């Protein structure tokens, strides 16, 4: 995703505010969190409950993405944290 100069300046301001307000994060940590493009989160409880009630991978992924959108983690146009059915399938294999 290519950012315009205004969007880049706004991102830099946010990064500066985040680093000033939280001394435990370094500039590199904040930049890494801001631009992380892969969803590495695990959902073991979700998968366990879906197995318990016989919910398909596709339905589970839809529910999970809906909840992430409701709580503000997933935004329109930002798809890096959306959960697809293959992620749910891999989680089931882990358990």
N, C-alpha and C positions, 0 to 999 in steps of 0.2 A: 504494500500500500504506500503510495507516494503522498507525502504531506505537503501542503502549501506552506509558504513562509509564515503566514498568520497562524496556521495550525501548529507548525513547528515551534513558533515563539510561545504559544499558549502551553504546549507540552513542556517546554523548558521551564516556564514559570511554575507549573504544577510540580515538576520535579524539584525545583529549588525550594518551594514551600514544603514539600514532603520531607526533604532532607533537613531543613531547618527545624521542623516541628518534631522530628523523630531522630535523635542522635544515634540510635542503634543501627540505622541504615546508612550505608555509604552511597555515594553517587552511583557506583556501579550496580549495587543491589536494586536501587530504585529504577534505573534504566532497564535492567534485566526484567523486573516485574512489569514495567510499562510496555515493553516490546516483546514479551514472551508470546510466541505464536503457536505453541503446542499445548494441548490440554493433557497434563500428566496427572490429573486427579484420579483417585480410585473411589469407587462407589460400592464397597462391599455390602453395606446394609441394604441399599437399594436392590442389589442383585439377589440377596438372600430373601428379601420380601417378595420380589417378583417370582422367584422359584417357588416360594411357599404358596402363592396364589395362582400360579400358572400363567403369568403375564408374559407375552412374547417379547423378544428383544426389541422389535420395532416400537411396540407400545411403551416399553420401559424407557427407551431413548426419548420418545416424545414427551413423556411425563417429566423426565429429568430435565430436558431442555426447557420445558415450560416453567418449572420451578426456578431454574437458574435465571430465566428472564424475569420472573416475578420479583426475585430478590435483588435484581440489578446487576448480576454478573455478566449476563449476555445482553447485548444491545443490538439494535437493528444495524446491519452493515458490519458488525464485529462478530465474526463467526469462529474465532479461535477457541472458544470454550463450549461450543455446541457439542452435545453428545450424540453420536450416531449408533446404530444398532451393532456395528462391529465392535465398538468399545464395550458395550454391554456383554456381547458374546465372549470377548476376551476375559472380562471380569468373571464371568460364570466358569470359564475354564480354570481360572486361578483358584477359585473356591472349590 
